[in-house]
Amino acid sequence: MSVTPSQLCPAVRPPPRSGNPDGARPWLVGLAVAVLMAAAAAAILVLRRYSASSALIAGEGALVAGLLGVLADANVASLSLLLASSALAGIGFGAAYLGALGSIASLAEGDQADLPFL
């Protein structure tokens, strides 16, 4: 996520105009990152009732598909593909994070198992 803005800036840079000499549109990059984080949060809320292994497996598939879409967008420079791929990667990120955290939390013993993060 920390590299996303620097990688996406060239992909969303339109031809230069008189009012904006370098043609930069940083709000598009911010929108892509916001979509990714919102989709991750939504996935965590939806998948928290499922088992950790189910969330982890679903998250891995969605994360890989979303990242491939973002890489494809680097060549195509399509805003709709960028946002859809960011949403899919966000769903995968949220689900994989939830599954990994649930897998680790299930290994906790005794009084450590009562931590309120899930």
C-alpha positions in Angstrom: 0.0 0.0 0.0 2.8 2.4 0.6 4.2 1.9 -2.9 0.8 2.2 -4.6 0.7 6.0 -5.1 4.1 6.1 -6.7 3.3 3.2 -9.0 -0.1 4.5 -10.0 0.8 8.2 -10.7 2.2 7.4 -14.2 -0.8 5.2 -15.0 -3.3 8.0 -14.3 -1.4 10.9 -15.8 -3.3 12.3 -18.7 -1.8 14.4 -21.5 -0.7 17.9 -20.3 -3.1 20.8 -20.4 -2.6 24.5 -20.1 -4.0 24.7 -16.5 -2.1 21.7 -15.3 1.3 21.6 -17.0 2.4 18.1 -15.8 -1.1 16.6 -16.1 -1.0 15.1 -12.6 -4.3 13.9 -11.0 -3.3 12.8 -7.5 -6.9 12.5 -6.4 -7.2 9.4 -8.6 -4.4 7.7 -6.8 -5.9 8.6 -3.5 -9.3 7.3 -4.6 -7.8 4.0 -5.6 -6.2 3.6 -2.2 -9.4 4.7 -0.5 -11.4 2.1 -2.5 -8.9 -0.6 -1.5 -9.2 0.2 2.2 -13.0 0.5 2.2 -13.3 -2.8 0.4 -10.9 -4.4 3.0 -13.0 -3.1 5.8 -16.2 -4.3 4.2 -14.7 -7.8 3.6 -13.7 -8.0 7.3 -17.2 -7.1 8.4 -18.9 -9.6 6.0 -16.5 -12.5 6.6 -16.0 -12.4 10.3 -18.7 -15.1 10.8 -16.7 -17.5 8.6 -13.9 -19.8 9.7 -10.3 -18.4 9.5 -9.2 -20.9 6.9 -12.2 -20.1 4.6 -11.5 -16.4 4.9 -7.8 -16.9 4.3 -8.3 -19.1 1.1 -10.9 -16.7 -0.3 -8.7 -13.7 0.5 -5.7 -15.2 -1.2 -7.6 -15.7 -4.5 -9.2 -12.3 -4.5 -5.9 -10.6 -3.6 -4.0 -12.3 -6.4 -6.8 -11.5 -8.9 -6.9 -7.8 -7.8 -3.2 -7.4 -8.0 -3.1 -8.9 -11.5 -5.8 -6.4 -12.4 -3.8 -3.5 -11.0 -0.8 -4.6 -13.0 -2.9 -4.9 -16.1 -4.1 -1.4 -15.6 -0.5 -0.1 -15.6 -0.5 -1.0 -19.3 -4.1 0.0 -20.2 -4.5 3.1 -18.0 -8.2 2.6 -17.5 -9.8 4.3 -14.4 -12.6 1.7 -14.2 -10.2 -1.2 -14.3 -8.0 0.5 -11.7 -10.9 1.0 -9.3 -12.4 -2.4 -9.8 -9.0 -4.1 -9.3 -8.4 -2.0 -6.2 -11.7 -3.1 -4.8 -11.0 -6.7 -5.5 -7.5 -6.5 -4.0 -9.0 -4.8 -1.0 -11.5 -7.6 -0.5 -8.7 -10.0 -0.8 -6.5 -8.1 1.6 -9.2 -7.8 4.2 -10.2 -11.4 4.0 -6.6 -12.7 4.1 -5.8 -10.4 7.1 -8.9 -11.6 8.9 -8.1 -15.3 8.2 -4.4 -14.9 9.2 -5.3 -13.1 12.4 -8.0 -15.7 13.2 -5.5 -18.5 12.6 -3.0 -17.0 15.0 -5.6 -16.1 17.6 -6.8 -19.7 17.7 -3.3 -20.8 18.8 -3.5 -18.5 21.9 -3.6 -20.2 25.3 -5.6 -19.4 28.4 -6.0 -15.8 29.3 -4.4 -14.7 26.0 -7.4 -16.0 24.1 -9.7 -13.3 25.5 -8.0 -10.4 23.6 -10.7 -8.1 22.1 -9.3 -7.7 18.6 -11.7 -10.1 16.8 
